Amino acid sequence: MPPLRIIFAGTPDFSVPCLQALRDAGHEVVAVYTQPDRPAGRGRKLSPGPVKEASAALGLPIHQPPTLRDPEAIATLRDLGADLMVVVAYGLLLPQAVLDIPRLGCVNVHASVLPRWRGAAPIQRAILAGDSESGVTIMRMEAGLDTGPMYLIRRLTLDPRETGGSLHDKLSLLGAAALVEALPGIAAGSLAPEIQDDSQASYAHKLAKAEAEVDWSQPAVAIDRLIRAFDPWPVAQTQLDGASLRLWGCDLPDLKPPPGAESGQVIGASKAGIVVATGAGVLRLTRLQPPGKRPMSAAEFLNARRLDGVKFG
């Protein structure tokens, strides 16, 4: 297959392997579109995103328009003469005028097996829901949100202790491989896209920090999923002594709460972890982070703080 002239659009870490894979496959990335620099850190200094940093290191032309609805931005994109636009977690909606520009259209790498988990946070929502599998979909983009026909799906089985971070990294690499695999068929017109079944769709709402507060009246299995899904962001938390205690690690011991134990009550504490009663079953916290401190093991935490009779939340 002759190399394609590709516009790449992406912003976070998840997008970088796809960009690198396109280059490694010999395609010509004629421009990279990424979101404007954002304030970050204590000083709120403007900082580039991972795709911008990777693109600069590769010497690629970088564009950072605040919107793609501006006529000038659309004209600039059209003048690039691209065969295809590849979009991977860009973060800006593409209007129909942009979708119509490339000769082969616009292709998206989405971190779920569509139509399951359309939307902004498919990785975390899959873990929260207790899904047994996830994957990536190479999709032809249309005006709707993740509604376009699907060129290629690649699946993987979730590890029982999968976290948001571990699944992110797996799907990022899987997406890059699937993208390069699909491109020859897309370019030749031999890979027929499959229409999604809208009746099977679910929506992966953007994560909100408020969701990270543990509700101890929920079953232990649900809280376990929350802690794993929200690692590394926004990180599950609970209240202790009027301050937020971040929860980084847990497991589900084969134990039952004693009669009369309330949800959120600590019913055991040892080097192995802090055992907490929930709405159904118990959860053992193994890694915690007090305010202003680094994450630490339960054993380290208990060296500085007794939890006899404590109730979280």
URHUUR-V414046 format. One record per backbone hydrogen bond with DSSP energy under -1.0 kcal/mol. CO is the residue of the C=O (numbers start at 1). NH is the residue of the N-H. If there is no record, write none. Layout:
BEGIN
CO NH
CO NH
END
This chain:
BEGIN
4 28
5 83
5 84
6 30
7 86
8 33
9 88
11 51
12 15
13 16
15 19
16 20
17 21
18 22
19 23
20 24
21 25
22 27
23 26
28 6
28 30
31 8
32 63
33 10
38 47
40 45
41 44
45 40
47 38
49 53
50 54
51 55
52 56
53 57
54 58
55 60
61 32
63 34
70 74
71 75
72 76
73 77
74 78
75 79
77 80
78 81
82 103
83 104
84 7
85 107
86 9
87 109
95 98
95 99
96 100
98 101
102 105
105 85
106 141
107 87
108 139
110 112
110 137
112 114
113 116
115 202
118 204
121 125
122 126
123 127
124 128
125 129
126 131
127 130
132 158
134 156
136 154
137 110
138 151
138 152
139 108
149 140
150 194
152 138
154 136
156 134
159 162
163 167
164 168
165 169
166 170
167 171
168 172
169 173
170 174
171 175
172 176
173 177
174 178
175 179
176 180
177 181
178 182
179 183
182 186
183 187
184 188
185 189
185 190
185 191
194 150
196 198
197 200
198 201
202 118
203 205
204 121
208 211
209 212
210 213
212 237
215 218
218 279
219 223
220 224
221 225
222 226
223 227
224 228
225 229
226 230
228 164
228 231
230 235
231 165
236 247
237 214
238 245
239 313
240 243
243 240
245 238
246 289
249 286
249 287
251 284
253 255
258 261
262 265
264 312
265 277
268 275
270 273
273 270
274 285
275 267
275 268
276 283
277 264
280 220
281 278
283 276
284 251
285 274
286 298
287 248
287 249
288 296
289 246
290 293
296 288
297 301
298 302
301 304
307 310
310 266
END
